[in-house]
Every structure is written in structure tokens, then in C-alpha cells.
Amino acid sequence: MADPTSESLLATLYYRNNCRSKGRKLMHPAFSLVFFTSMAGMAQGMVVSLLVLHLAGDPLPNQFMNYLAFPIILLLLAGGLLASFFHLGHPERAWRAILMWRTSWLSREVLVMPSFIALTVLAYIYSWYFSAIPNWLWGLLSIFAILLWVCTAMIYQCIRFIQEWAHPMTMVNFIALGFASGWFLLMVLFVIWSAWLSGEAIVTTQNIAGVAGFTAFLLLFSLTLKLWIWKRNRTLKPKSTLQSATGIQQTPVRQISMGMMGGSFNTREFFHQQSIFFIANVRKLAFFGAYIIPVTLLAVAVSQINLNLIVIAFMVHLLGLMAERWLFFAESNHPQNLYYQRIA
């Protein structure tokens, strides 16, 4: 068999041998990436949500912005940025990533992320000292929030030999789910501020239906996109066969060895080593936790005017969001998996 480390083999191997019967040996998701993409996306969604309210002429209390909204946004961004360092083999060399900004989406993300944080800090300063954020700063914040989504999604979407990622819906899913989770968190902060921290109500019995209804709409829209993505991934056709990958034209060709005597970086990083049963349950957690249960709880909260249920719905959504992002990485079938199929 050809050398498994060659780039030509990695670019052509994409054959799902025995994947349905023995379980698909796919990417091993690092929790740091799951946490970073979830939390940073939520912070971006909050910024875009604040911009939407600003454009709608619905000003929020200045104290809410200064004491709750901006601190939470910065906490999410800082936590996500810190978590991303745990995925690096040499964090002290992280600064070198910017050197490839002309060709690398990862380098562009490294540039956009600190810029977005700096703009958020600047907006916080304006809100704190001047009680207003200028329109030009709102515009820059929204542009960099979208740019960060684009850079993060393109890191995966541009990998053409991983078919699950190489599709525009990867970016659409990042943006839609990030906006939905960000708006959801902002609504929870409305509830916390109105019910527990201040007598100045943002969410009232008059507007709770509209605020919660828009949240449910965003979640159901994101669910529709996710169901389409899951359906597409199930019907993907392999781009090569075992014969074309190995150069052996005889049929049938059956591999009974993983291609090496023991484990390696490749077998650790590109195989999640989980069973079909485990993956199925994580998918259920993502489906019900990120979308269905929160929408149901929001409907009950509106009908009973129960603000506490909104907070509970968000906690369930947060758990489902982490499961959804874990699946995004775990269900990507790296082409090298043909060579490292199984241990005889």
C-alpha cells in the first residue's frame, strides 16, 4: 500500500469501508475547539443582536449594557480565546500564525479575533463614559463579528477532501446558530436584569411573547438548516474507491489491517473512537437539547408568564449547543481513515 503520510494519498482517500457496520472512525474533537467555537459564536451573536435592537430604535438601559451585557460578551470572548490555546502544541508560538494571513483562514481568524475583542472593549468604554456608542463603532463591530464567523467557518469549509465540511452550509450553520444562541443569551440577560438585578424591566408581560417568539423562530430556522446538513451528510457519495486509492485494480479488495503495528498521532487525532450508540445519543442530545426542548420551554414560559423557565431553556440549549458542535467535528470523515481503518 502507498505511504499513508503522502499528501497525494490524503487528498484522494475518501472511502467509507465498513463504516456503517463497525462505526465511522472520524475526527477526534478537542473540547477546546468545541468550547471556543460555541462561546465565541455566542458572543458574536450577542453583538449582532444588540445591533439589531439599536437599529430598531429600541435602546437598552445604559446600566444593563455596562454591568451585564458587555461584561458577559467579553467574558465569552476571553474564555473562548483562552480555550483555543489548549489546542496548540506550542502556545508560545501562536503569534506566528499571523504570518500566513494571505493564504490561511486560520491566520485571518487570529487577526480578526483580537481586533473584534478590541472593538468590543472600545464600545464598552464609549458606553461607560459617554452613555452611547456611535454608529460607526456599531458598524465596525457587526462587520468584524461577521468576519470572525466567516474566518472560523472557512477554516473547515475550505478543506475540500472532507465532504461534510466542504459546503457553503458550513458557514450558514455557524452564523445562524451563533446568532440564535447569542440572541437567546441576551434574552436570558433581559430576564436576569428585569427579575433579579433591577427594578427596571426589559422583559415584561407585554413583550415577552415577541422576544421569546423571535428566539424560537431563530432556533427552528437553525434546526431546519441542521436537519438538511445531516440529511446531506448521510447521502454523500465517496469520491474514490479502495482500488483508486491504493492503485490495486483487482476486485474485491478488502483491508484487514490498519496499516501499522500500533497507535500514532493520526489514529488519536482523526478517530474519535466512539461507538455508533454513543454518536446516536449525542445526536439526540443536540436535536432535543439545542432546539426542541428549548422551544417547548419557551412556549410554556410565554403561556404561563414564567421567566424562570426561559433561564432553564437556555441552560438546556447550552448543553445541546456543545453536543451539536462536537458532532460537527466528530462526523467529519478524514480521508486518511481508509488507511487506518481497523486493527486486525
C-alpha positions, 0 to 999 in steps of 0.5 A, spaced: 500 500 500 502 507 498 505 511 504 499 513 508 503 520 510 503 522 502 499 528 501 497 525 494 494 519 498 490 524 503 487 528 498 484 522 494 482 517 500 475 518 501 472 511 502 467 509 507 469 501 508 465 498 513 463 504 516 456 503 517 457 496 520 463 497 525 462 505 526 465 511 522 472 512 525 472 520 524 475 526 527 477 526 534 474 533 537 478 537 542 473 540 547 477 546 546 475 547 539 468 545 541 468 550 547 471 556 543 467 555 537 460 555 541 462 561 546 465 565 541 459 564 536 455 566 542 458 572 543 458 574 536 451 573 536 450 577 542 453 583 538 449 582 532 443 582 536 444 588 540 445 591 533 439 589 531 435 592 537 439 599 536 437 599 529 430 598 531 430 604 535 429 600 541 435 602 546 437 598 552 438 601 559 445 604 559 446 600 566 444 593 563 449 594 557 455 596 562 454 591 568 451 585 564 451 585 557 458 587 555 461 584 561 458 577 559 460 578 551 467 579 553 467 574 558 465 569 552 470 572 548 476 571 553 474 564 555 473 562 548 480 565 546 483 562 552 480 555 550 483 555 543 490 555 546 489 548 549 489 546 542 496 548 540 502 544 541 506 550 542 502 556 545 508 560 545 508 560 538 501 562 536 503 569 534 506 566 528 500 564 525 499 571 523 504 570 518 500 566 513 494 571 513 494 571 505 493 564 504 490 561 511 483 562 514 486 560 520 491 566 520 485 571 518 481 568 524 487 570 529 487 577 526 480 578 526 479 575 533 483 580 537 481 586 533 473 584 534 475 583 542 478 590 541 472 593 538 468 590 543 472 593 549 472 600 545 464 600 545 464 598 552 468 604 554 464 609 549 458 606 553 461 607 560 463 614 559 459 617 554 452 613 555 452 611 547 456 608 542 456 611 535 454 608 529 460 607 526 463 603 532 456 599 531 458 598 524 465 596 525 463 591 530 457 587 526 462 587 520 468 584 524 463 579 528 461 577 521 468 576 519 470 572 525 464 567 523 466 567 516 474 566 518 472 560 523 467 557 518 472 557 512 477 554 516 473 547 515 469 549 509 475 550 505 478 543 506 475 540 500 477 532 501 472 532 507 465 532 504 461 534 510 465 540 511 466 542 504 459 546 503 457 553 503 452 550 509 458 550 513 458 557 514 450 558 514 450 553 520 455 557 524 452 564 523 445 562 524 446 558 530 451 563 533 446 568 532 440 564 535 444 562 541 447 569 542 440 572 541 437 567 546 443 569 551 441 576 551 434 574 552 436 570 558 440 577 560 433 581 559 430 576 564 436 576 569 436 584 569 428 585 569 427 579 575 433 579 579 438 585 578 433 591 577 427 594 578 427 596 571 424 591 566 426 589 559 422 583 559 415 584 561 408 581 560 407 585 554 413 583 550 415 577 552 411 573 547 415 577 541 422 576 544 421 569 546 417 568 539 423 571 535 428 566 539 424 560 537 423 562 530 431 563 530 432 556 533 427 552 528 430 556 522 437 553 525 434 546 526 431 546 519 438 548 516 441 542 521 436 537 519 438 538 511 446 538 513 445 531 516 440 529 511 446 531 506 451 528 510 448 521 510 447 521 502 454 523 500 457 519 495 465 517 496 469 520 491 474 514 490 474 507 491 479 502 495 482 500 488 483 508 486 486 509 492 491 504 493 492 503 485 490 495 486 485 494 480 483 487 482 476 486 485 474 485 491 479 488 495 478 488 502 483 491 508 484 487 514 489 491 517 490 498 519 496 499 516 501 499 522 503 495 528 500 500 533 497 507 535 500 514 532 498 521 532 493 520 526 489 514 529 488 519 536 487 525 532 482 523 526 478 517 530 474 519 535 473 512 537 466 512 539 461 507 538 455 508 533 450 508 540 454 513 543 454 518 536 446 516 536 445 519 543 449 525 542 445 526 536 439 526 540 442 530 545 443 536 540 436 535 536 432 535 543 437 539 547 439 545 542 432 546 539 426 542 541 426 542 548 428 549 548 422 551 544 417 547 548 420 551 554 419 557 551 412 556 549 410 554 556 414 560 559 410 565 554 403 561 556 404 561 563 408 568 564 414 564 567 421 567 566 424 562 570 423 557 565 426 561 559 433 561 564 432 553 564 431 553 556 437 556 555 441 552 560 438 546 556 440 549 549 447 550 552 448 543 553 445 541 546 449 547 543 456 543 545 453 536 543 451 539 536 458 542 535 462 536 537 458 532 532 460 537 527 467 535 528 466 528 530 462 526 523 467 529 519 470 523 515 478 524 514 480 521 508 486 518 511 481 513 515 481 508 509 488 507 511 487 506 518 481 503 518 481 497 523 486 493 527 486 486 525 
